[in-house]
């Protein structure tokens, strides 16, 4: 059976300029890293993970499809 729904999600911000401010990335240990997400990106990535796989198993939006598979671009870690 084929997919019934495909969702494309942009989940986080990488280093760059947002508005007029330049933001550097921060790695998982809190050190500056040009390849890692900015702090807002880490927050959003965590929010997306909790949205699709809540730790308390209570979904906030019952109309949201629960993914059976996740695919990630090569830059995901």
PDB file of N, H, CA, C and O in Angstrom:
ATOM      1  N   UNK A   1       0.845  -1.187   0.000  1.00  0.00           N
ATOM      2  CA  UNK A   1       0.000   0.000   0.000  1.00  0.00           C
ATOM      3  C   UNK A   1       0.880   1.237   0.000  1.00  0.00           C
ATOM      4  O   UNK A   1       1.848   1.302   0.759  1.00  0.00           O
ATOM      5  N   UNK A   2       0.573   2.197  -0.816  1.00  0.00           N
ATOM      6  H   UNK A   2      -0.212   2.144  -1.432  1.00  0.00           H
ATOM      7  CA  UNK A   2       1.346   3.435  -0.909  1.00  0.00           C
ATOM      8  C   UNK A   2       1.038   4.393   0.225  1.00  0.00           C
ATOM      9  O   UNK A   2       0.139   4.172   1.036  1.00  0.00           O
ATOM     10  N   UNK A   3       1.792   5.431   0.252  1.00  0.00           N
ATOM     11  H   UNK A   3       2.522   5.611  -0.408  1.00  0.00           H
ATOM     12  CA  UNK A   3       1.599   6.456   1.277  1.00  0.00           C
ATOM     13  C   UNK A   3       0.262   7.149   1.076  1.00  0.00           C
ATOM     14  O   UNK A   3      -0.131   7.437  -0.054  1.00  0.00           O
ATOM     15  N   UNK A   4      -0.427   7.412   2.158  1.00  0.00           N
ATOM     16  H   UNK A   4      -0.108   7.178   3.076  1.00  0.00           H
ATOM     17  CA  UNK A   4      -1.681   8.145   2.067  1.00  0.00           C
ATOM     18  C   UNK A   4      -1.465   9.635   2.273  1.00  0.00           C
ATOM     19  O   UNK A   4      -2.302  10.449   1.884  1.00  0.00           O
ATOM     20  N   UNK A   5      -0.348   9.990   2.882  1.00  0.00           N
ATOM     21  H   UNK A   5       0.332   9.328   3.198  1.00  0.00           H
ATOM     22  CA  UNK A   5      -0.032  11.400   3.110  1.00  0.00           C
ATOM     23  C   UNK A   5       1.482  11.549   3.201  1.00  0.00           C
ATOM     24  O   UNK A   5       2.151  10.755   3.862  1.00  0.00           O
ATOM     25  N   UNK A   6       2.011  12.557   2.542  1.00  0.00           N
ATOM     26  H   UNK A   6       1.466  13.201   2.005  1.00  0.00           H
ATOM     27  CA  UNK A   6       3.430  12.877   2.640  1.00  0.00           C
ATOM     28  C   UNK A   6       3.526  14.280   3.216  1.00  0.00           C
ATOM     29  O   UNK A   6       2.917  15.215   2.697  1.00  0.00           O
ATOM     30  N   UNK A   7       4.296  14.425   4.293  1.00  0.00           N
ATOM     31  H   UNK A   7       4.791  13.666   4.715  1.00  0.00           H
ATOM     32  CA  UNK A   7       4.465  15.726   4.941  1.00  0.00           C
ATOM     33  C   UNK A   7       5.915  16.158   4.773  1.00  0.00           C
ATOM     34  O   UNK A   7       6.833  15.384   5.041  1.00  0.00           O
ATOM     35  N   UNK A   8       6.118  17.393   4.330  1.00  0.00           N
ATOM     36  H   UNK A   8       5.372  18.022   4.112  1.00  0.00           H
ATOM     37  CA  UNK A   8       7.446  17.964   4.210  1.00  0.00           C
ATOM     38  C   UNK A   8       7.550  19.050   5.271  1.00  0.00           C
ATOM     39  O   UNK A   8       6.772  20.004   5.285  1.00  0.00           O
ATOM     40  N   UNK A   9       8.520  18.887   6.152  1.00  0.00           N
ATOM     41  H   UNK A   9       9.152  18.112   6.141  1.00  0.00           H
ATOM     42  CA  UNK A   9       8.616  19.777   7.304  1.00  0.00           C
ATOM     43  C   UNK A   9       9.999  20.406   7.355  1.00  0.00           C
ATOM     44  O   UNK A   9      11.009  19.703   7.353  1.00  0.00           O
ATOM     45  N   UNK A  10      10.040  21.694   7.398  1.00  0.00           N
ATOM     46  H   UNK A  10       9.220  22.265   7.399  1.00  0.00           H
ATOM     47  CA  UNK A  10      11.297  22.410   7.642  1.00  0.00           C
ATOM     48  C   UNK A  10      11.324  22.642   9.136  1.00  0.00           C
ATOM     49  O   UNK A  10      10.517  23.402   9.670  1.00  0.00           O
ATOM     50  N   UNK A  11      12.239  21.997   9.800  1.00  0.00           N
ATOM     51  H   UNK A  11      12.894  21.379   9.366  1.00  0.00           H
ATOM     52  CA  UNK A  11      12.132  21.946  11.252  1.00  0.00           C
ATOM     53  C   UNK A  11      13.041  22.864  12.027  1.00  0.00           C
ATOM     54  O   UNK A  11      12.784  23.070  13.214  1.00  0.00           O
ATOM     55  N   UNK A  12      14.069  23.424  11.462  1.00  0.00           N
ATOM     56  H   UNK A  12      14.278  23.256  10.499  1.00  0.00           H
ATOM     57  CA  UNK A  12      14.989  24.180  12.296  1.00  0.00           C
ATOM     58  C   UNK A  12      15.853  25.141  11.489  1.00  0.00           C
ATOM     59  O   UNK A  12      16.022  24.982  10.280  1.00  0.00           O
ATOM     60  N   UNK A  13      16.392  26.133  12.173  1.00  0.00           N
ATOM     61  H   UNK A  13      16.254  26.262  13.155  1.00  0.00           H
ATOM     62  CA  UNK A  13      17.219  27.138  11.532  1.00  0.00           C
ATOM     63  C   UNK A  13      18.699  26.850  11.740  1.00  0.00           C
ATOM     64  O   UNK A  13      19.154  26.570  12.849  1.00  0.00           O
ATOM     65  N   UNK A  14      19.427  26.929  10.643  1.00  0.00           N
ATOM     66  H   UNK A  14      19.057  27.156   9.743  1.00  0.00           H
ATOM     67  CA  UNK A  14      20.887  26.779  10.695  1.00  0.00           C
ATOM     68  C   UNK A  14      21.499  28.180  10.817  1.00  0.00           C
ATOM     69  O   UNK A  14      20.781  29.173  10.699  1.00  0.00           O
ATOM     70  N   UNK A  15      22.805  28.276  11.048  1.00  0.00           N
ATOM     71  H   UNK A  15      23.389  27.469  11.144  1.00  0.00           H
ATOM     72  CA  UNK A  15      23.440  29.592  11.165  1.00  0.00           C
ATOM     73  C   UNK A  15      23.181  30.467   9.942  1.00  0.00           C
ATOM     74  O   UNK A  15      23.106  29.977   8.815  1.00  0.00           O
ATOM     75  N   UNK A  16      23.050  31.739  10.180  1.00  0.00           N
ATOM     76  H   UNK A  16      23.111  32.137  11.095  1.00  0.00           H
ATOM     77  CA  UNK A  16      22.810  32.671   9.091  1.00  0.00           C
ATOM     78  C   UNK A  16      22.294  33.991   9.621  1.00  0.00           C
ATOM     79  O   UNK A  16      22.378  34.263  10.819  1.00  0.00           O
ATOM     80  N   UNK A  17      21.764  34.806   8.736  1.00  0.00           N
ATOM     81  H   UNK A  17      21.696  34.585   7.763  1.00  0.00           H
ATOM     82  CA  UNK A  17      21.223  36.107   9.114  1.00  0.00           C
ATOM     83  C   UNK A  17      19.704  36.031   9.084  1.00  0.00           C
ATOM     84  O   UNK A  17      19.110  35.653   8.074  1.00  0.00           O
ATOM     85  N   UNK A  18      19.089  36.390  10.189  1.00  0.00           N
ATOM     86  H   UNK A  18      19.571  36.698  11.009  1.00  0.00           H
ATOM     87  CA  UNK A  18      17.635  36.405  10.318  1.00  0.00           C
ATOM     88  C   UNK A  18      17.240  37.808  10.731  1.00  0.00           C
ATOM     89  O   UNK A  18      17.674  38.311  11.767  1.00  0.00           O
ATOM     90  N   UNK A  19      16.406  38.440   9.901  1.00  0.00           N
ATOM     91  H   UNK A  19      16.053  38.031   9.059  1.00  0.00           H
ATOM     92  CA  UNK A  19      16.147  39.856  10.118  1.00  0.00           C
ATOM     93  C   UNK A  19      17.443  40.586   9.816  1.00  0.00           C
ATOM     94  O   UNK A  19      18.009  40.423   8.735  1.00  0.00           O
ATOM     95  N   UNK A  20      17.910  41.373  10.739  1.00  0.00           N
ATOM     96  H   UNK A  20      17.451  41.505  11.617  1.00  0.00           H
ATOM     97  CA  UNK A  20      19.192  42.067  10.567  1.00  0.00           C
ATOM     98  C   UNK A  20      20.264  41.515  11.497  1.00  0.00           C
ATOM     99  O   UNK A  20      21.333  42.112  11.627  1.00  0.00           O
ATOM    100  N   UNK A  21      19.995  40.382  12.147  1.00  0.00           N
ATOM    101  H   UNK A  21      19.127  39.897  12.041  1.00  0.00           H
ATOM    102  CA  UNK A  21      20.925  39.805  13.120  1.00  0.00           C
ATOM    103  C   UNK A  21      21.595  38.565  12.549  1.00  0.00           C
ATOM    104  O   UNK A  21      20.948  37.752  11.887  1.00  0.00           O
ATOM    105  N   UNK A  22      22.895  38.419  12.806  1.00  0.00           N
ATOM    106  H   UNK A  22      23.420  39.079  13.343  1.00  0.00           H
ATOM    107  CA  UNK A  22      23.630  37.227  12.392  1.00  0.00           C
ATOM    108  C   UNK A  22      23.673  36.265  13.573  1.00  0.00           C
ATOM    109  O   UNK A  22      23.997  36.662  14.693  1.00  0.00           O
ATOM    110  N   UNK A  23      23.349  35.010  13.321  1.00  0.00           N
ATOM    111  H   UNK A  23      23.087  34.688  12.411  1.00  0.00           H
ATOM    112  CA  UNK A  23      23.320  33.994  14.365  1.00  0.00           C
ATOM    113  C   UNK A  23      24.309  32.880  14.036  1.00  0.00           C
ATOM    114  O   UNK A  23      24.383  32.410  12.901  1.00  0.00           O
ATOM    115  N   UNK A  24      25.062  32.471  15.043  1.00  0.00           N
ATOM    116  H   UNK A  24      25.002  32.853  15.965  1.00  0.00           H
ATOM    117  CA  UNK A  24      25.979  31.342  14.913  1.00  0.00           C
ATOM    118  C   UNK A  24      25.296  30.089  15.439  1.00  0.00           C
ATOM    119  O   UNK A  24      24.372  30.171  16.248  1.00  0.00           O
ATOM    120  N   UNK A  25      25.749  28.940  14.981  1.00  0.00           N
ATOM    121  H   UNK A  25      26.499  28.873  14.324  1.00  0.00           H
ATOM    122  CA  UNK A  25      25.212  27.677  15.457  1.00  0.00           C
ATOM    123  C   UNK A  25      25.809  27.282  16.802  1.00  0.00           C
ATOM    124  O   UNK A  25      26.883  27.746  17.186  1.00  0.00           O
ATOM    125  N   UNK A  26      25.098  26.426  17.499  1.00  0.00           N
ATOM    126  H   UNK A  26      24.226  26.049  17.187  1.00  0.00           H
ATOM    127  CA  UNK A  26      25.525  25.901  18.793  1.00  0.00           C
ATOM    128  C   UNK A  26      25.385  24.389  18.722  1.00  0.00           C
ATOM    129  O   UNK A  26      24.332  23.881  18.336  1.00  0.00           O
ATOM    130  N   UNK A  27      26.447  23.659  19.094  1.00  0.00           N
ATOM    131  H   UNK A  27      27.302  24.071  19.407  1.00  0.00           H
ATOM    132  CA  UNK A  27      26.339  22.200  19.058  1.00  0.00           C
ATOM    133  C   UNK A  27      25.589  21.687  20.292  1.00  0.00           C
ATOM    134  O   UNK A  27      25.204  22.474  21.156  1.00  0.00           O
ATOM    135  N   UNK A  28      25.387  20.395  20.372  1.00  0.00           N
ATOM    136  H   UNK A  28      25.700  19.756  19.670  1.00  0.00           H
ATOM    137  CA  UNK A  28      24.597  19.802  21.459  1.00  0.00           C
ATOM    138  C   UNK A  28      25.232  20.012  22.831  1.00  0.00           C
ATOM    139  O   UNK A  28      24.559  19.849  23.850  1.00  0.00           O
ATOM    140  N   UNK A  29      26.505  20.368  22.874  1.00  0.00           N
ATOM    141  H   UNK A  29      27.052  20.501  22.047  1.00  0.00           H
ATOM    142  CA  UNK A  29      27.187  20.613  24.152  1.00  0.00           C
ATOM    143  C   UNK A  29      27.302  22.099  24.481  1.00  0.00           C
ATOM    144  O   UNK A  29      27.937  22.473  25.467  1.00  0.00           O
ATOM    145  N   UNK A  30      26.679  22.957  23.642  1.00  0.00           N
ATOM    146  H   UNK A  30      26.163  22.653  22.842  1.00  0.00           H
ATOM    147  CA  UNK A  30      26.659  24.388  23.903  1.00  0.00           C
ATOM    148  C   UNK A  30      27.843  25.163  23.361  1.00  0.00           C
ATOM    149  O   UNK A  30      28.020  26.332  23.703  1.00  0.00           O
ATOM    150  N   UNK A  31      28.650  24.545  22.530  1.00  0.00           N
ATOM    151  H   UNK A  31      28.506  23.596  22.251  1.00  0.00           H
ATOM    152  CA  UNK A  31      29.810  25.222  21.951  1.00  0.00           C
ATOM    153  C   UNK A  31      29.470  25.767  20.564  1.00  0.00           C
ATOM    154  O   UNK A  31      28.688  25.166  19.827  1.00  0.00           O
ATOM    155  N   UNK A  32      30.057  26.896  20.220  1.00  0.00           N
ATOM    156  H   UNK A  32      30.693  27.385  20.818  1.00  0.00           H
ATOM    157  CA  UNK A  32      29.826  27.495  18.900  1.00  0.00           C
ATOM    158  C   UNK A  32      30.251  26.530  17.800  1.00  0.00           C
ATOM    159  O   UNK A  32      31.318  25.920  17.864  1.00  0.00           O
ATOM    160  N   UNK A  33      29.398  26.405  16.794  1.00  0.00           N
ATOM    161  H   UNK A  33      28.531  26.901  16.742  1.00  0.00           H
ATOM    162  CA  UNK A  33      29.652  25.475  15.702  1.00  0.00           C
ATOM    163  C   UNK A  33      28.912  25.972  14.466  1.00  0.00           C
ATOM    164  O   UNK A  33      27.685  26.073  14.486  1.00  0.00           O
ATOM    165  N   UNK A  34      29.621  26.277  13.410  1.00  0.00           N
ATOM    166  H   UNK A  34      30.617  26.194  13.394  1.00  0.00           H
ATOM    167  CA  UNK A  34      29.006  26.829  12.203  1.00  0.00           C
ATOM    168  C   UNK A  34      28.133  25.829  11.460  1.00  0.00           C
ATOM    169  O   UNK A  34      27.367  26.226  10.581  1.00  0.00           O
ATOM    170  N   UNK A  35      28.224  24.546  11.785  1.00  0.00           N
ATOM    171  H   UNK A  35      28.845  24.224  12.499  1.00  0.00           H
ATOM    172  CA  UNK A  35      27.433  23.519  11.103  1.00  0.00           C
ATOM    173  C   UNK A  35      26.180  23.116  11.882  1.00  0.00           C
ATOM    174  O   UNK A  35      25.326  22.404  11.353  1.00  0.00           O
ATOM    175  N   UNK A  36      26.065  23.558  13.114  1.00  0.00           N
ATOM    176  H   UNK A  36      26.759  24.136  13.544  1.00  0.00           H
ATOM    177  CA  UNK A  36      24.932  23.159  13.957  1.00  0.00           C
ATOM    178  C   UNK A  36      23.812  24.183  13.893  1.00  0.00           C
ATOM    179  O   UNK A  36      23.954  25.240  13.279  1.00  0.00           O
ATOM    180  N   UNK A  37      22.707  23.862  14.528  1.00  0.00           N
ATOM    181  H   UNK A  37      22.592  23.003  15.027  1.00  0.00           H
ATOM    182  CA  UNK A  37      21.547  24.739  14.550  1.00  0.00           C
ATOM    183  C   UNK A  37      21.768  25.938  15.450  1.00  0.00           C
ATOM    184  O   UNK A  37      22.586  25.893  16.370  1.00  0.00           O
ATOM    185  N   UNK A  38      21.031  27.022  15.181  1.00  0.00           N
ATOM    186  H   UNK A  38      20.367  27.058  14.434  1.00  0.00           H
ATOM    187  CA  UNK A  38      20.989  28.147  16.110  1.00  0.00           C
ATOM    188  C   UNK A  38      20.072  27.753  17.262  1.00  0.00           C
ATOM    189  O   UNK A  38      19.359  26.755  17.158  1.00  0.00           O
ATOM    190  N   UNK A  39      20.073  28.501  18.346  1.00  0.00           N
ATOM    191  H   UNK A  39      20.653  29.311  18.431  1.00  0.00           H
ATOM    192  CA  UNK A  39      19.279  28.102  19.517  1.00  0.00           C
ATOM    193  C   UNK A  39      17.797  27.951  19.187  1.00  0.00           C
ATOM    194  O   UNK A  39      17.161  27.007  19.657  1.00  0.00           O
ATOM    195  N   UNK A  40      17.239  28.849  18.399  1.00  0.00           N
ATOM    196  H   UNK A  40      17.755  29.616  18.017  1.00  0.00           H
ATOM    197  CA  UNK A  40      15.838  28.727  18.007  1.00  0.00           C
ATOM    198  C   UNK A  40      15.610  27.443  17.212  1.00  0.00           C
ATOM    199  O   UNK A  40      14.569  26.800  17.348  1.00  0.00           O
ATOM    200  N   UNK A  41      16.577  27.075  16.389  1.00  0.00           N
ATOM    201  H   UNK A  41      17.423  27.598  16.278  1.00  0.00           H
ATOM    202  CA  UNK A  41      16.485  25.834  15.624  1.00  0.00           C
ATOM    203  C   UNK A  41      16.423  24.614  16.524  1.00  0.00           C
ATOM    204  O   UNK A  41      15.644  23.696  16.266  1.00  0.00           O
ATOM    205  N   UNK A  42      17.241  24.586  17.590  1.00  0.00           N
ATOM    206  H   UNK A  42      17.874  25.331  17.800  1.00  0.00           H
ATOM    207  CA  UNK A  42      17.200  23.469  18.543  1.00  0.00           C
ATOM    208  C   UNK A  42      15.826  23.397  19.219  1.00  0.00           C
ATOM    209  O   UNK A  42      15.282  22.309  19.407  1.00  0.00           O
ATOM    210  N   UNK A  43      15.265  24.562  19.584  1.00  0.00           N
ATOM    211  H   UNK A  43      15.706  25.446  19.431  1.00  0.00           H
ATOM    212  CA  UNK A  43      13.947  24.586  20.216  1.00  0.00           C
ATOM    213  C   UNK A  43      12.874  24.043  19.271  1.00  0.00           C
ATOM    214  O   UNK A  43      12.039  23.231  19.671  1.00  0.00           O
ATOM    215  N   UNK A  44      12.902  24.491  18.034  1.00  0.00           N
ATOM    216  H   UNK A  44      13.580  25.150  17.709  1.00  0.00           H
ATOM    217  CA  UNK A  44      11.900  24.036  17.064  1.00  0.00           C
ATOM    218  C   UNK A  44      12.044  22.553  16.743  1.00  0.00           C
ATOM    219  O   UNK A  44      11.046  21.845  16.610  1.00  0.00           O
ATOM    220  N   UNK A  45      13.285  22.082  16.619  1.00  0.00           N
ATOM    221  H   UNK A  45      14.095  22.658  16.727  1.00  0.00           H
ATOM    222  CA  UNK A  45      13.501  20.660  16.351  1.00  0.00           C
ATOM    223  C   UNK A  45      12.933  19.814  17.490  1.00  0.00           C
ATOM    224  O   UNK A  45      12.301  18.785  17.251  1.00  0.00           O
ATOM    225  N   UNK A  46      13.160  20.250  18.722  1.00  0.00           N
ATOM    226  H   UNK A  46      13.673  21.085  18.917  1.00  0.00           H
ATOM    227  CA  UNK A  46      12.600  19.534  19.875  1.00  0.00           C
ATOM    228  C   UNK A  46      11.085  19.579  19.887  1.00  0.00           C
ATOM    229  O   UNK A  46      10.435  18.598  20.248  1.00  0.00           O
ATOM    230  N   UNK A  47      10.518  20.711  19.494  1.00  0.00           N
ATOM    231  H   UNK A  47      11.046  21.508  19.200  1.00  0.00           H
ATOM    232  CA  UNK A  47       9.062  20.832  19.439  1.00  0.00           C
ATOM    233  C   UNK A  47       8.452  19.909  18.395  1.00  0.00           C
ATOM    234  O   UNK A  47       7.412  19.296  18.637  1.00  0.00           O
ATOM    235  N   UNK A  48       9.092  19.807  17.237  1.00  0.00           N
ATOM    236  H   UNK A  48       9.937  20.304  17.041  1.00  0.00           H
ATOM    237  CA  UNK A  48       8.608  18.916  16.178  1.00  0.00           C
ATOM    238  C   UNK A  48       8.688  17.464  16.641  1.00  0.00           C
ATOM    239  O   UNK A  48       7.758  16.686  16.425  1.00  0.00           O
ATOM    240  N   UNK A  49       9.803  17.102  17.278  1.00  0.00           N
ATOM    241  H   UNK A  49      10.558  17.733  17.454  1.00  0.00           H
ATOM    242  CA  UNK A  49       9.945  15.730  17.772  1.00  0.00           C
ATOM    243  C   UNK A  49       8.840  15.407  18.771  1.00  0.00           C
ATOM    244  O   UNK A  49       8.256  14.325  18.717  1.00  0.00           O
ATOM    245  N   UNK A  50       8.552  16.322  19.672  1.00  0.00           N
ATOM    246  H   UNK A  50       9.027  17.201  19.715  1.00  0.00           H
ATOM    247  CA  UNK A  50       7.505  16.093  20.665  1.00  0.00           C
ATOM    248  C   UNK A  50       6.115  16.088  20.033  1.00  0.00           C
ATOM    249  O   UNK A  50       5.223  15.383  20.503  1.00  0.00           O
ATOM    250  N   UNK A  51       5.930  16.862  18.979  1.00  0.00           N
ATOM    251  H   UNK A  51       6.655  17.435  18.597  1.00  0.00           H
ATOM    252  CA  UNK A  51       4.640  16.891  18.289  1.00  0.00           C
ATOM    253  C   UNK A  51       4.298  15.524  17.703  1.00  0.00           C
ATOM    254  O   UNK A  51       3.164  15.060  17.815  1.00  0.00           O
ATOM    255  N   UNK A  52       5.294  14.879  17.071  1.00  0.00           N
ATOM    256  H   UNK A  52       6.216  15.257  16.980  1.00  0.00           H
ATOM    257  CA  UNK A  52       5.044  13.599  16.424  1.00  0.00           C
ATOM    258  C   UNK A  52       5.253  12.385  17.326  1.00  0.00           C
ATOM    259  O   UNK A  52       4.759  11.299  17.022  1.00  0.00           O
ATOM    260  N   UNK A  53       5.973  12.554  18.421  1.00  0.00           N
ATOM    261  H   UNK A  53       6.374  13.436  18.668  1.00  0.00           H
ATOM    262  CA  UNK A  53       6.231  11.437  19.322  1.00  0.00           C
ATOM    263  C   UNK A  53       6.287  11.959  20.758  1.00  0.00           C
ATOM    264  O   UNK A  53       7.352  11.972  21.376  1.00  0.00           O
ATOM    265  N   UNK A  54       5.133  12.393  21.290  1.00  0.00           N
ATOM    266  H   UNK A  54       4.268  12.383  20.788  1.00  0.00           H
ATOM    267  CA  UNK A  54       5.135  13.006  22.616  1.00  0.00           C
ATOM    268  C   UNK A  54       5.584  12.018  23.698  1.00  0.00           C
ATOM    269  O   UNK A  54       5.222  10.842  23.677  1.00  0.00           O
ATOM    270  N   UNK A  55       6.371  12.520  24.627  1.00  0.00           N
ATOM    271  H   UNK A  55       6.666  13.475  24.644  1.00  0.00           H
ATOM    272  CA  UNK A  55       6.892  11.656  25.692  1.00  0.00           C
ATOM    273  C   UNK A  55       5.781  11.145  26.603  1.00  0.00           C
ATOM    274  O   UNK A  55       5.925  10.086  27.214  1.00  0.00           O
ATOM    275  N   UNK A  56       4.680  11.881  26.702  1.00  0.00           N
ATOM    276  H   UNK A  56       4.564  12.741  26.206  1.00  0.00           H
ATOM    277  CA  UNK A  56       3.567  11.438  27.542  1.00  0.00           C
ATOM    278  C   UNK A  56       2.496  10.695  26.738  1.00  0.00           C
ATOM    279  O   UNK A  56       1.441  10.354  27.275  1.00  0.00           O
ATOM    280  N   UNK A  57       2.763  10.446  25.461  1.00  0.00           N
ATOM    281  H   UNK A  57       3.619  10.722  25.025  1.00  0.00           H
ATOM    282  CA  UNK A  57       1.866   9.710  24.556  1.00  0.00           C
ATOM    283  C   UNK A  57       0.498  10.379  24.392  1.00  0.00           C
ATOM    284  O   UNK A  57      -0.475   9.712  24.039  1.00  0.00           O
ATOM    285  N   UNK A  58       0.416  11.684  24.645  1.00  0.00           N
ATOM    286  H   UNK A  58       1.206  12.226  24.932  1.00  0.00           H
ATOM    287  CA  UNK A  58      -0.823  12.430  24.440  1.00  0.00           C
ATOM    288  C   UNK A  58      -0.607  13.391  23.276  1.00  0.00           C
ATOM    289  O   UNK A  58       0.180  14.333  23.377  1.00  0.00           O
ATOM    290  N   UNK A  59      -1.307  13.150  22.176  1.00  0.00           N
ATOM    291  H   UNK A  59      -1.946  12.385  22.094  1.00  0.00           H
ATOM    292  CA  UNK A  59      -1.166  13.999  21.004  1.00  0.00           C
ATOM    293  C   UNK A  59      -1.993  15.265  21.176  1.00  0.00           C
ATOM    294  O   UNK A  59      -3.153  15.209  21.584  1.00  0.00           O
ATOM    295  N   UNK A  60      -1.383  16.415  20.858  1.00  0.00           N
ATOM    296  H   UNK A  60      -0.440  16.460  20.526  1.00  0.00           H
ATOM    297  CA  UNK A  60      -2.058  17.703  20.993  1.00  0.00           C
ATOM    298  C   UNK A  60      -3.083  17.940  19.884  1.00  0.00           C
ATOM    299  O   UNK A  60      -4.057  18.666  20.087  1.00  0.00           O
ATOM    300  N   UNK A  61      -2.873  17.341  18.726  1.00  0.00           N
ATOM    301  H   UNK A  61      -2.082  16.752  18.562  1.00  0.00           H
ATOM    302  CA  UNK A  61      -3.739  17.569  17.586  1.00  0.00           C
ATOM    303  C   UNK A  61      -4.150  16.220  17.014  1.00  0.00           C
ATOM    304  O   UNK A  61      -3.368  15.579  16.312  1.00  0.00           O
ATOM    305  N   UNK A  62      -5.350  15.790  17.302  1.00  0.00           N
ATOM    306  H   UNK A  62      -5.986  16.311  17.873  1.00  0.00           H
ATOM    307  CA  UNK A  62      -5.796  14.470  16.861  1.00  0.00           C
ATOM    308  C   UNK A  62      -5.967  14.397  15.346  1.00  0.00           C
ATOM    309  O   UNK A  62      -6.048  13.299  14.795  1.00  0.00           O
ATOM    310  N   UNK A  63      -6.024  15.545  14.657  1.00  0.00           N
ATOM    311  H   UNK A  63      -5.958  16.437  15.104  1.00  0.00           H
ATOM    312  CA  UNK A  63      -6.170  15.537  13.202  1.00  0.00           C
ATOM    313  C   UNK A  63      -4.821  15.362  12.501  1.00  0.00           C
ATOM    314  O   UNK A  63      -4.775  15.136  11.292  1.00  0.00           O
ATOM    315  N   UNK A  64      -3.743  15.464  13.244  1.00  0.00           N
ATOM    316  H   UNK A  64      -3.780  15.648  14.226  1.00  0.00           H
ATOM    317  CA  UNK A  64      -2.411  15.335  12.664  1.00  0.00           C
ATOM    318  C   UNK A  64      -2.095  13.873  12.395  1.00  0.00           C
ATOM    319  O   UNK A  64      -2.297  13.014  13.253  1.00  0.00           O
ATOM    320  N   UNK A  65      -1.600  13.602  11.203  1.00  0.00           N
ATOM    321  H   UNK A  65      -1.436  14.299  10.505  1.00  0.00           H
ATOM    322  CA  UNK A  65      -1.198  12.233  10.872  1.00  0.00           C
ATOM    323  C   UNK A  65       0.066  11.874  11.642  1.00  0.00           C
ATOM    324  O   UNK A  65       0.977  12.694  11.761  1.00  0.00           O
ATOM    325  N   UNK A  66       0.124  10.667  12.157  1.00  0.00           N
ATOM    326  H   UNK A  66      -0.616  10.001  12.060  1.00  0.00           H
ATOM    327  CA  UNK A  66       1.313  10.193  12.863  1.00  0.00           C
ATOM    328  C   UNK A  66       2.203   9.485  11.846  1.00  0.00           C
ATOM    329  O   UNK A  66       1.796   8.483  11.259  1.00  0.00           O
ATOM    330  N   UNK A  67       3.414  10.000  11.636  1.00  0.00           N
ATOM    331  H   UNK A  67       3.744  10.814  12.113  1.00  0.00           H
ATOM    332  CA  UNK A  67       4.285   9.399  10.627  1.00  0.00           C
ATOM    333  C   UNK A  67       4.682   7.960  10.965  1.00  0.00           C
ATOM    334  O   UNK A  67       4.942   7.632  12.123  1.00  0.00           O
ATOM    335  N   UNK A  68       4.724   7.122   9.953  1.00  0.00           N
ATOM    336  H   UNK A  68       4.513   7.388   9.013  1.00  0.00           H
ATOM    337  CA  UNK A  68       5.229   5.755  10.114  1.00  0.00           C
ATOM    338  C   UNK A  68       6.709   5.699   9.786  1.00  0.00           C
ATOM    339  O   UNK A  68       7.421   4.816  10.263  1.00  0.00           O
ATOM    340  N   UNK A  69       7.181   6.649   8.965  1.00  0.00           N
ATOM    341  H   UNK A  69       6.603   7.366   8.577  1.00  0.00           H
ATOM    342  CA  UNK A  69       8.574   6.702   8.558  1.00  0.00           C
ATOM    343  C   UNK A  69       9.043   8.152   8.584  1.00  0.00           C
ATOM    344  O   UNK A  69       8.259   9.068   8.333  1.00  0.00           O
ATOM    345  N   UNK A  70      10.312   8.356   8.885  1.00  0.00           N
ATOM    346  H   UNK A  70      10.949   7.612   9.089  1.00  0.00           H
ATOM    347  CA  UNK A  70      10.943   9.667   8.826  1.00  0.00           C
ATOM    348  C   UNK A  70      12.109   9.571   7.853  1.00  0.00           C
ATOM    349  O   UNK A  70      12.902   8.631   7.919  1.00  0.00           O
ATOM    350  N   UNK A  71      12.213  10.526   6.966  1.00  0.00           N
ATOM    351  H   UNK A  71      11.569  11.289   6.913  1.00  0.00           H
ATOM    352  CA  UNK A  71      13.359  10.625   6.077  1.00  0.00           C
ATOM    353  C   UNK A  71      14.024  11.959   6.356  1.00  0.00           C
ATOM    354  O   UNK A  71      13.354  12.946   6.657  1.00  0.00           O
ATOM    355  N   UNK A  72      15.322  11.982   6.256  1.00  0.00           N
ATOM    356  H   UNK A  72      15.866  11.180   6.011  1.00  0.00           H
ATOM    357  CA  UNK A  72      16.077  13.164   6.604  1.00  0.00           C
ATOM    358  C   UNK A  72      17.111  13.445   5.529  1.00  0.00           C
ATOM    359  O   UNK A  72      17.672  12.527   4.930  1.00  0.00           O
ATOM    360  N   UNK A  73      17.357  14.734   5.291  1.00  0.00           N
ATOM    361  H   UNK A  73      16.901  15.480   5.778  1.00  0.00           H
ATOM    362  CA  UNK A  73      18.410  15.085   4.339  1.00  0.00           C
ATOM    363  C   UNK A  73      19.768  14.686   4.916  1.00  0.00           C
ATOM    364  O   UNK A  73      19.888  14.402   6.107  1.00  0.00           O
ATOM    365  N   UNK A  74      20.754  14.669   4.086  1.00  0.00           N
ATOM    366  H   UNK A  74      20.657  14.900   3.118  1.00  0.00           H
ATOM    367  CA  UNK A  74      22.095  14.263   4.508  1.00  0.00           C
ATOM    368  C   UNK A  74      22.629  15.127   5.652  1.00  0.00           C
ATOM    369  O   UNK A  74      23.433  14.651   6.453  1.00  0.00           O
ATOM    370  N   UNK A  75      22.197  16.383   5.741  1.00  0.00           N
ATOM    371  H   UNK A  75      21.543  16.770   5.090  1.00  0.00           H
ATOM    372  CA  UNK A  75      22.726  17.276   6.768  1.00  0.00           C
ATOM    373  C   UNK A  75      22.141  17.003   8.158  1.00  0.00           C
ATOM    374  O   UNK A  75      22.633  17.553   9.144  1.00  0.00           O
ATOM    375  N   UNK A  76      21.122  16.182   8.255  1.00  0.00           N
ATOM    376  H   UNK A  76      20.723  15.736   7.454  1.00  0.00           H
ATOM    377  CA  UNK A  76      20.562  15.859   9.569  1.00  0.00           C
ATOM    378  C   UNK A  76      21.509  14.967  10.356  1.00  0.00           C
ATOM    379  O   UNK A  76      22.204  14.120   9.795  1.00  0.00           O
ATOM    380  N   UNK A  77      21.521  15.171  11.647  1.00  0.00           N
ATOM    381  H   UNK A  77      20.956  15.859  12.103  1.00  0.00           H
ATOM    382  CA  UNK A  77      22.367  14.348  12.509  1.00  0.00           C
ATOM    383  C   UNK A  77      21.555  13.764  13.630  1.00  0.00           C
ATOM    384  O   UNK A  77      22.090  13.037  14.467  1.00  0.00           O
TER     385      UNK A  77
END
